[in-house]
Amino acid sequence: MKQFNIFDMHCDTLSDIHRLGKEDLATASGHINLEKLWKGGSLVQCFAAFIPTHEGAVRRGITEGPYEYFLHCADTFDRQMEKFSDQIRPVRTVAEIEKNRDAGLLSAMLTIEDAVPVEGRIERVKEFYDRGVRMMSLTWNYENSIGYPNSRDPEAHMLPLKPFGLEVIAEMERLGMAVDVSHLSEGGFWDVANHGSKPFIASHSCARALSDHPRNLTDDQLRAVAKRGGVVGVNFCKPFLRLDATVSTVEDIVRHARYIANVAGIETVAMGSDFDGISGPLEYEDFSGFPMIVDGLSRVFSDDDVDRICHGNALRAFRDIFGE
Ligand SMILES: [Zn+2]
């Protein structure tokens, strides 16, 4: 098994550690912990600060606002990075990823899922960047100051970004923070595709032609990501892989990787597991089962292409976004 092979663009592990407060990166009992990252061959793990709002905040008993919640979640990330600095280090550049790899260390990238804590204040984007955030999804599944989420209602799905959303993507590009279109409405997606110039990313989404879910991307959307040099991280969530799936399988993950490669080019395919945000059963169990997925990819792709899918494409896209 190759070490330092996987650049996984999305997981919800940080949110669990932050919210539950009982576990740390070593003892976390979900899909990802340090031992599982080592076993699975992690190169970079993106740790999303997912910001619960609406019913999600009520259900979790969260009383602070999205901005305060993000700051506290980022504090949790920093504490975890300090506590386990002998194994994993936070990264803000691709050069730091390479440095960690060469030193035999794992890399962790802080991201935001749902830009709701921006709350209409453009200066917050820089504040989050300075705090270490290197990718931010413009929405989750609710409207915020930037735009609207994906929807089964075709009219709602075509809602565009708000004028402030256009300012936000310009500021993210200027700073070198990846614009993540996963969860966004298709109308918002096209605003990102038509207004920016750097690569943009769908951190955890699949191909809609294979599973007709509004969280997935149409062929035209896949090609639009490719045109700008971005990447799409295949999500391991059962209904995104196949609407009637009862198990998340290696075969379905490979099927989406092949499809995206065929439609948008091999250089567009990446990994976005959504570990700790998805429910099982998972054929490969958790992050430690990543070698099974690598094997599955190896059956249909060359070794070079497997490396591209597992980390090379994401590294290239982030390098371009960071301006390195
Ligand atoms: Zn998500």
Boltz pocket constraint, residues with backbone or C-beta under 6 A from the ligand:
constraints:
  - pocket:
      binder: B
      contacts: [[A, 113], [A, 183], [A, 204], [A, 277]]
      max_distance: 6.0
